[in-house]
Amino acid sequence: MPSPIIVAVDFPDTKSAWNFIDRVDPQDCRLKIGKELFTLAGPDFVKLIQNKGFDVFLDLKFHDIPNTVAKAVAAAADLGVWMTNVHASGGARMLQAAKDALYHYGKDAPLLIAVTVLTSMELADLREIGINASPLEQATRLAVLAKNCGLDGVVCSAKEVQSFKIRLGSQFKLVTPGIRPAGSSADDQRRIMTPQRAIAAGSDYLVIGRPITQSPDPQKTLKDIMATLDLK
Ligand SMILES: O=C(O)c1cc(=O)[nH]c(=O)n1[C@@H]1O[C@H](COP(=O)(O)O)[C@@H](O)[C@H]1O
């Protein structure tokens, strides 16, 4: 069974990124390329990683007017990535435009995932930006919107997964960052859960960065985390 772990390859330069990538096995994880490395190294870097056999989640969290997001999502599809994402808070017309842009790619289209409430945010952060709902309420509102617009799933906290699986169905993919093995630092994350509990709750994919990328032996840490998971 393919690994549910997506490693967030967040590094300040390509040399350190390659040093990491060369030490992990594409059988054991997929790789997420985000704003830092994509800004530094661009599409060619993504292609090189794909050529090494890794599925790539291009995490650029597009959030703009519908036309701009549609074009950006199509550019991600042209790169041949496995998964890409947009912010659900861009609204229904933006989400629909993103979905429509992938129509012509058929089965080669990347999975299109909407970010709900960032896992670094808690109640007080939502209040600060004028949202008077709990993270669960706000994430639910955005996840329902994403599902109604035909997206493949959402990025959410593992704390929301149990409720979302019931409400949104088993086919709707739940991608959960904010994953921290017991005893590791939360860093800037707020709504966190252990890998074992996140999988037990129903997460489809675990996004894990620093606990693996900063490990002296990333492949061993990856295997250790996989050994804790009860995969069905
Ligand atoms: O879309 C994401 O991947 C994402 C959404 C979210 O709500 N929270 C979140 O942490 N992420 C990403 O997941 C990764 C988490 O990294 P670590 O905190 O190092 O495990 C980072 O690359 C974030 O950009």
The ligand as an ORCA input file, in Angstrom:
! r2SCAN-3c Opt
* xyz 0 1
  O      -1.046     23.479      2.588
  C      -0.216     23.035      3.400
  O       0.545     22.129      3.072
  C      -0.255     23.536      4.785
  C      -1.487     23.972      5.230
  C      -1.687     24.217      6.610
  O      -2.792     24.528      7.050
  N      -0.619     24.086      7.446
  C       0.627     23.719      7.020
  O       1.540     23.587      7.850
  N       0.841     23.500      5.660
  C       2.199     23.161      5.170
  O       2.635     21.933      5.766
  C       4.016     21.988      6.106
  C       4.165     21.681      7.586
  O       5.518     21.641      7.924
  P       6.009     21.272      9.395
  O       5.317     22.209     10.349
  O       7.494     21.509      9.328
  O       5.639     19.828      9.636
  C       4.537     23.369      5.705
  O       5.203     23.223      4.460
  C       3.282     24.214      5.534
  O       3.414     25.153      4.480
*
